[in-house]
Amino acid sequence: MLTSKSSRPTPERLLDAAEKLMRTSGLANATTKAIAREAGCSEAALYKYFANKEELFVRVLMERTPNAGPLMAALRAGPGEEGDGGGTGAEGVEAGLTSIARHASLFYADAMPLAASLFAEPALLTRHREGVQEIGAGPHLVLDALAGRLRREREAGRLRPDADPRAAAALLLGACFQRAFFLHFSGAHVVQPVEEFAPAVARTVWAAIR
């Protein structure tokens, strides 16, 4: 049986509305007033559940994009843990990096259109940055998480002692972000399919740090 919009809990209706407006009107035009109106509630009700519009944006990214959850699970996994695409030993680390590269590529491809309008207005970007910092979020957390995972791999003896986990994380995620940019700016014909791209990037990064 279908669930009517009005019967859904208010936080879910607000997330539904935020996702719809952010995808159709852009983040700049998805004001808290517009989101509340779309959700069929007051702006005061929105602030009862969410600290600011930036929290809604982060929640949409992390809960409404299909690769966010798997990406964060893979980033947080310990050496050889299930769910990271790997197993034990060198093969497990490379497989885990491949899984991360695949999910990161798809996540960035989905997130980029949502965030793109921020960069058209410096004042809006400043407000968004401050709002994201207020709730302890930000895109750097993905880099921090991958660097942390690679540090754990180094401690387990699977990386060279002189390997730089943060630099390796930046190389892998930077490549994934660049692929998403090229995909949206130039089109799918200029990028490798993600199932080819992810293992190639992972293999190259792993060769440098193993």
Buried (B, 14 or more C-beta within 10 A) or exposed (E): EEEEEEEBEBBBBBBBBBBBBBBEBBBBEBBBEBBBBBBBBEEEBBEEBBEBBBBBBBBBBBEBBEBBEBBBBBBBBEBBBEEBBBEEEEEBBBBBBBBBBBBBBBBBBBBBBBBBBBEEEEEBBEBBEEBBEEBEBBBEBBBEBBBBBBBBBBEEEBBEEEBBBBBBBBBBBEBBBEBBBBBBEEEEEEBBEBEEBBBEBBEEBBEEBE
